[in-house]
Amino acid sequence: MRAVKLHALVTSVLQTMHETEANSEGTLSLYARYGFSTIERHFETIGVTDYLAAEVNNFVRAYRVEYERGAVSDHQWHLVRRSAALLETFHGTGRVNLPTLPKWGLREPTVAYGKMLEEYCAHVSRTSRMCDSTIKKRKVLSVGFCLLWKMPRYIRLTVLH
C-alpha cells in the first residue's frame, strides 16, 4: 500500500464525516481539536508525516497510560481513541462509519475456544432444563472469565488438543 500523508488523511476523514451529515459541527470540531490534532502533534514531534497505523496504535497505547495516570480527561481519551480508529477504518475502506468500539483491552476468544463454547452451549441446550437466557448468560460469563484468566501454556495445549 502506498504512503499517505497523515494530514491529508485527517482532512479526508473530517470532510467525509461532514458530508455524511451524521455528525454536528460541534462534534466535528471536537474530533478535529482534541482527537486528530493530538495524533498529528505526536507525529510532528517524532518527525513523521506519513500515516503509519503501527505508530498510531503505539501512540494510543501510550495515551491510555496517560489517561490511567489521570493526566488526560476521559473525554480526550475517547476522542483520541475513536479518531485513531476512524483513521484506520478510513485508510482501509474509505468509509467513516465506525461501530461502537469495544472496551479497552478486550480480546476475542480463540477459534478453538469459541468452537468448544458453542458445542458446550448446544450440549446444555439438548440435555438440560436450562432456559436459553441462562445458557447465553453462562456463555458471556465463560468468555469473560477465560479472557481474564491466563492459563499456563501446558494447560492450554492439553485442553485444546
C-alpha positions, 0 to 999 in steps of 0.5 A: 500500500502506498504512503499517505500523508497523515494530514491529508488523511485527517482532512479526508476523514473530517470532510467525509464525516461532514458530508455524511451529515451524521455528525454536528459541527460541534462534534466535528470540531471536537474530533478535529481539536482534541482527537486528530490534532493530538495524533498529528502533534505526536507525529510532528514531534517524532518527525513523521508525516506519513500515516503509519497505523503501527505508530498510531496504535503505539501512540494510543497505547501510550495515551491510555497510560496517560489517561490511567495516570489521570493526566488526560480527561476521559473525554480526550481519551475517547476522542483520541481513541475513536479518531485513531480508529476512524483513521484506520477504518478510513485508510482501509475502506474509505468509509467513516462509519465506525461501530461502537468500539469495544472496551479497552483491552478486550480480546476475542476468544480463540477459534478453538475456544469459541468452537468448544463454547458453542458445542458446550452451549448446544450440549446444555441446550439438548440435555438440560432444563436450562432456559436459553437466557441462562445458557447465553448468560453462562456463555458471556460469563465463560468468555469473560472469565477465560479472557481474564484468566491466563492459563499456563501454556501446558494447560492450554495445549492439553485442553485444546488438543 
